Amino acid sequence: MSVGQTEASPKLERGLSGVDATMIVVGSMIGSGIFITSADAARLVGAPGWLMVVWALAGLLTITGALCAAEVAAMIPRAGGQYIFLREAYGRPIGFVFGWSTFLVVQTGTIAAVSVAFAKFLGVLVPWVSASEYLIRPIHLGGYAVSVSSQQLVAIALIVGLTWVNTRGLRLGKLIQNSFTFTKTAALIGLILVGLIHAKNPLAAAWSASWWNSSANGWTLGAGIPVVGALGFAMVLGKAMVGPLFSQTAWNSVTFTGGEVRDPGKTLPRALLIGCGTVVLLYLLANAGYLLTLPLEAIQGASNDRVGTATMQALFPSFGATLMASAILISTFGCVNGLILSGARVYYAMSRDGLFFRQVGTTNSRQVPAVALIAQGIWAALLTLPVTVKLDGTGVAKYGNLYGQLLDYIIPVDLLFYILMVGSVVVFRKKWPATDRPYRTFGYPVTPVIYIALATLLILNFVYLSPEVSGIGFLIALTGLPVYLAWSRFGRRAETEVETDPTPGTAPR
């Protein structure tokens, strides 16, 4: 199916306005990461100034990526977004591997992770919600186990509830998305303002000599870094970017809803640029607030890495933790809704290509891909159940989340798919030079070069430092190739798949 083809019945409703699309970008990006990941990044770089550099570099990647994706999204405003871009630029197998990884780990694993984060912070307000409060104690299966804790139960209930809500129509799903995104953005702005106005860290306020001097803070190059000197520190910066970068990921989710956006040629670029720009700015200001409130060692040693909570407790000792937990509950709730709403559109598009179960490519009476939503919800809920098992020195089992391990594996693969999406701008400029482009990438060709160069260095850095983890991730993604071959050979294309549209890049009718 070429870019010049559009979907026939069942049709998706073009019911997303510019505000709705922007709220999907912002809401999918802001979860719990901004309140947590600065702790590990600060431990890695050892100085406040370098912590800000790490977040700024992650922001640069996000902005340059969004600038490039906006051109393709406006040109091909189709359900499935990035899946369609990769399929048209590089062929059906690459598109399928992306969709397969998205369903298997990336989108569903992120939904599971953020849902469990919601449950963890609910536990601050409701002590019964805990990872150690078991309804079904861990059943060991080798190095893994399956359990049902009250925390897992809450996470599953959130996934099921929001999946059901999104099957009731686009209007209800976007209402929840908009409401919670506005609320959590306001909460993040509130955190930033109190941190900046009521600064308590005199060293940060005075921009002390240790602001850039990691060694002055007792920092030494980590044992996991095999080289020393400037190259070694550059590798540390790359490693420290992982948390900040993936706190800013999921901005591509709005491209998945391209078939439901009104006036997509204008709306999608604006949503991507305004949404990503807003989040990057807020994240930089949030870190400035942390640094103006807490000494670096307090950020590095924050309990359970909860830097946001530590900041609020420093400012409001009596109720800061409760206030922060409430803000993160709102943030993660909206994030899960955005991920659920958008992700299902990828599997819907795959099914319409005959590369996923046929019913997944249908819509219900409310014009949403209900079967795709349900399939995604079931798998995401199942991913919350398995746990990893590690024995400590006394033989006591310590449990971790399997989805967290899977997401660690898939990080370089996910970044590679972003590179391919950005690279598709160049491919389409050569492949379809005459195609109408409602938006053209600002700074082309420098913009895609910056993104591709930085992201490639990050992947190489990650592969060099963690070859086993990276190798497993690429193997997980490559399992999609035999599945693709099987589906291509035995799968049936949807009978109502396409009708011809003579103008490439126009919106589906």
Secondary structure, DSSP 8 states (H G I E B T S, - for coil): --TTEEE-SS-----B-HHHHHHHHHHHH-SSGGGTTHHHHHHHH-SHHHHHHHHHHHHHHHHHHHHHHHHHHHHS--BTTHHHHHHHHH-HHHHHHHHHHIIIIIHHHHHHHHHHHHHHHHHHH-TT--TT-EEEEEEEETTEEEEEEHHHHHHHHHHHHHHHHHHT-HHHHHHHHHHHHHHHHHHHHHHHHHHHHT---HHHHTT-GGGT-TGGGT----TT----HHHHHHHHHHHHTHHHHHHS--TTHHHHBGGGBSSHHHHHHHHHHHHHHHHHHHHHHHHHHHHHHS-HHHHHT-GGG-HHHHHHHHH-TTTHHHHHHHHHHHHHHHHHHHHHHHHHHHHHHHHHTTSS-GGGG---TTSS-HHHHHHHHHHHHHHTSEEEEEE-TTS-EEEEEHHHHHHHHHHHHHHHHHHHHHHHHHHHHHH-TTS--SS--TTTTHHHHHHHHHHHHHHHHHHHH-HHHHHHHHHHHHTHHHHHHHHHHH----TT-EEE-SSTT----
